[in-house]
Amino acid sequence: MNLLTTTIGRLRVIGFLEGVSFLVLLGVAMPLKYFWGEPQAVRVVGMAHGVLFLAYIAATVQAWLEHDWSWKRAALIMLASLVPFGTFYADVKWLRSERR
């Protein structure tokens, strides 16, 4: 099954990439900037993370409208992107079992 052919599948893939980019930003790029004086890592990873964050929000809104989710469920999935490992939790808790 190809994950990119469904709304939920796309949301799951974008959520995974957004979660990884957030962890790389916090765990690699930020220490490089503040401990070793290399701000370029934050610029590059921060831009990628920002784009993926916006894509995650857009994909969540699309899934919300297409699958008629409650506003609470959609809000929780969106809020998960603000917490490290949150998108991974959202995937396991709300998205894996979702009908495609």
Stockholm file with secondary structure:
# STOCKHOLM 1.0

chainA/1-100         MNLLTTTIGRLRVIGFLEGVSFLVLLGVAMPLKYFWGEPQAVRVVGMAHGVLFLAYIAATVQAWLEHDWSWKRAALIMLASLVPFGTFYADVKWLRSERR
#=GR chainA/1-100 SS CCGGGSHHHHHHHHHHHHHHHHHHIIIIIHHHHHHHCCTHHHHHHHHHHHHHHHHHHHHHHHHHHHHTCCHHHHHHHHHHTTSTTHHHHHIIIIITTSCC
#=GC SS_cons         CCGGGSHHHHHHHHHHHHHHHHHHIIIIIHHHHHHHCCTHHHHHHHHHHHHHHHHHHHHHHHHHHHHTCCHHHHHHHHHHTTSTTHHHHHIIIIITTSCC
//
